[in-house]
Amino acid sequence: MNDRAEFELQERDAIYRAIATRRDVRRGFLDKPLPDELIQRLLSAAHCAPSVGLMQPSRFVLVRDYNVRQAIHEAFLLANEQALATYTGARREQYARLKLEGILEAPQNLCVLSDPQSERGHRLGRHTMPETAIYSTVCAIQNLWLAARSEGVGVGWVSILDADRLREILHIPANIVPVAYLCLGYVDRFATEPDLERLGWESRIPLEGVVSYDRYYPTTEVKKT
């Protein structure tokens, strides 16, 4: 392994390209299961993520069985109807048209869990911020997502799911926290911009609107000193 401090320009460009072109993929999955060795590479990337106290709290459930995915999809439909009911007018109509999952289209799904009570790491870093165990798992998800993008694999995060129903379907014990349910697969293309931005659901905030210096300022009052 090359341990030089700085990457070559081409290597750096590849990393930034993966970050810039990563997308939350909900459509266009190909009916072609990912090879086992590729899945192992993606899981290895996730497993290499930083974790508080080196506790490595992330756990992974690969879901390929169609019947299991069907049960998850039914749970999504119920949760999505409940979410739809919280909107009114044009926003409700817009929400109803959104494509928000690819549970059945993607040949495999991945449920990412966290064990926040693990004794690994001896609680280092968790005395004042116990939630960092969950944050560590989110880092693992981002690692997997960027690695997937570099492999031409689409990833879609399905957050419209009832956690209790997810626990029931996947037999997740009470001490383990579901963090993400992901759809994974080869896709026909990657969109040039996020779907929610392209469809007008929300627009991006410019970087200068979220950076403060020396102390926090609300978005509309960001100042540089």
C-alpha positions in Angstrom: 0.0 0.0 0.0 1.3 3.4 -0.9 1.4 5.5 2.2 2.4 8.9 0.7 0.5 11.8 2.2 -0.8 13.3 -0.9 -2.8 11.6 -3.7 -1.9 12.1 -7.4 -4.0 14.6 -9.2 -5.9 11.9 -11.1 -6.7 10.0 -7.9 -7.9 13.2 -6.2 -10.1 14.0 -9.2 -11.7 10.6 -9.0 -12.6 11.1 -5.4 -14.1 14.5 -5.9 -16.0 13.2 -9.0 -17.5 10.3 -7.0 -18.7 12.9 -4.4 -20.1 15.3 -7.0 -21.9 12.7 -9.0 -23.3 10.5 -6.2 -27.0 10.3 -6.5 -29.9 8.9 -4.5 -31.1 6.4 -7.1 -34.8 5.4 -7.1 -35.3 4.2 -10.7 -33.4 2.7 -13.6 -32.1 -0.4 -11.8 -31.0 -3.2 -14.1 -32.1 -6.8 -13.6 -28.6 -7.9 -13.0 -27.5 -9.0 -9.4 -24.2 -7.6 -8.2 -21.4 -10.1 -8.1 -20.6 -11.4 -4.6 -17.0 -10.0 -4.8 -18.3 -6.6 -5.6 -20.7 -6.6 -2.7 -17.9 -7.6 -0.5 -15.8 -4.7 -1.7 -18.7 -2.3 -1.0 -19.2 -3.8 2.5 -15.5 -3.6 3.1 -15.5 0.1 2.3 -18.3 0.6 4.7 -16.5 -1.4 7.4 -13.4 0.8 7.0 -15.4 3.9 8.0 -14.3 6.0 11.0 -16.0 5.0 14.2 -16.0 6.5 17.7 -13.6 4.7 20.0 -13.0 2.2 17.1 -16.3 0.5 18.3 -17.3 -0.4 14.7 -21.0 -0.5 15.6 -22.3 -1.1 12.0 -24.1 -4.3 11.1 -25.4 -5.2 7.6 -28.3 -7.4 6.4 -28.1 -8.1 2.6 -31.7 -8.7 1.4 -32.1 -10.6 -1.9 -35.1 -12.7 -1.3 -38.0 -11.3 -3.3 -40.6 -12.2 -0.7 -38.7 -10.3 2.0 -38.4 -7.3 -0.3 -42.1 -7.5 -1.1 -42.9 -7.3 2.6 -40.6 -4.3 2.9 -42.2 -2.7 -0.1 -45.7 -3.1 1.5 -44.3 -1.4 4.6 -43.1 1.4 2.4 -46.5 1.8 0.7 -48.2 2.2 4.1 -45.7 4.6 5.5 -45.8 6.6 2.2 -49.6 7.0 2.4 -49.2 8.3 5.9 -46.5 10.8 4.8 -48.7 11.9 1.8 -51.5 12.7 4.3 -49.3 15.3 5.9 -49.2 17.5 2.8 -51.9 19.6 1.2 -52.6 21.3 -2.1 -50.0 21.5 -4.8 -47.3 20.1 -2.5 -49.4 17.0 -1.9 -49.9 16.5 -5.6 -46.2 16.9 -6.2 -45.3 14.4 -3.4 -47.7 11.8 -4.9 -45.8 12.0 -8.2 -42.4 11.4 -6.7 -40.6 8.1 -7.1 -39.1 7.4 -3.7 -37.9 3.9 -3.7 -36.6 1.0 -5.8 -37.1 -1.9 -3.4 -38.4 -4.4 -5.9 -36.6 -3.0 -8.9 -33.1 -3.3 -7.4 -31.9 -7.0 -7.3 -30.6 -6.6 -3.8 -31.3 -4.4 -0.8 -29.1 -3.6 2.2 -30.3 -2.8 5.7 -27.6 -1.0 7.7 -27.9 -1.2 11.5 -26.0 0.1 14.5 -25.3 -1.5 17.8 -25.0 1.7 20.0 -24.6 -0.4 23.2 -21.6 -2.4 22.1 -18.8 -2.5 24.6 -16.3 -2.3 21.9 -14.2 0.8 22.2 -14.8 0.9 25.9 -17.2 3.9 25.6 -14.4 6.2 24.4 -16.0 9.3 22.9 -19.5 8.3 24.0 -19.6 9.6 27.6 -20.8 13.0 26.5 -22.1 12.2 23.0 -23.6 8.6 22.9 -25.2 9.4 19.6 -21.8 9.2 17.9 -22.4 5.4 17.6 -25.2 6.1 15.2 -23.0 8.8 13.5 -20.3 6.2 13.0 -22.8 4.0 11.1 -23.8 7.0 8.9 -20.1 7.4 8.0 -20.1 3.7 7.0 -23.1 4.3 4.7 -21.4 7.3 3.0 -18.3 5.2 2.5 -20.4 2.5 0.8 -22.3 5.0 -1.3 -19.1 6.6 -2.7 -17.5 3.3 -3.3 -20.7 2.1 -5.1 -20.6 5.2 -7.3 -17.1 4.5 -8.4 -18.2 1.0 -9.3 -21.1 2.2 -11.4 -23.6 0.9 -8.8 -26.7 3.0 -7.8 -27.8 3.4 -4.2 -31.1 4.6 -3.0 -31.9 5.3 0.6 -35.5 4.5 1.6 -36.3 6.5 4.7 -40.1 6.2 4.4 -40.4 3.0 6.6 -41.8 2.3 10.0 -38.8 1.1 12.1 -40.9 -1.3 14.2 -42.3 -3.0 11.0 -38.7 -3.2 9.7 -37.6 -4.8 12.9 -40.4 -7.3 12.6 -39.7 -8.3 9.0 -35.9 -8.6 9.4 -35.9 -10.0 12.9 -33.9 -7.1 14.3 -33.4 -7.3 18.1 -34.4 -4.4 20.3 -30.8 -3.3 21.1 -29.9 -2.9 17.4 -31.0 0.4 15.7 -32.0 0.4 12.0 -30.2 3.4 10.4 -30.8 2.9 6.7 -32.5 0.7 4.2 -30.7 0.9 0.8 -31.5 -0.3 -2.7 -28.4 -1.4 -4.6 -27.9 -2.3 -8.2 -26.4 -1.5 -11.6 -28.4 1.4 -13.2 -28.9 2.5 -16.8 -27.6 5.9 -16.0 -26.8 8.4 -13.2 -28.8 11.7 -13.3 -26.8 14.9 -13.8 -28.6 16.5 -10.9 -30.6 15.2 -7.9 -34.2 14.1 -8.7 -35.7 16.4 -6.0 -33.8 19.4 -7.4 -34.7 18.6 -11.0 -38.4 18.1 -10.1 -38.6 21.3 -8.1 -39.1 19.8 -4.6 -36.2 21.7 -3.1 -33.2 23.6 -4.3 -29.6 23.5 -3.1 -28.2 26.0 -0.6 -25.0 27.6 -1.9 -21.9 26.8 0.2 -21.5 30.4 1.4 -25.0 30.1 2.9 -24.0 27.4 5.4 -20.5 28.5 6.5 -19.9 30.7 9.6 -16.6 31.9 11.0 -15.6 31.9 14.7 -19.3 31.7 15.8 -22.6 30.5 14.4 -24.8 32.8 12.4 -28.1 31.9 10.9 -28.1 31.2 7.1 -29.2 34.7 6.2 -26.6 36.3 8.4 -23.4 34.4 7.5 -20.4 36.7 8.1 -16.7 36.3 7.4 -14.4 38.0 9.7 
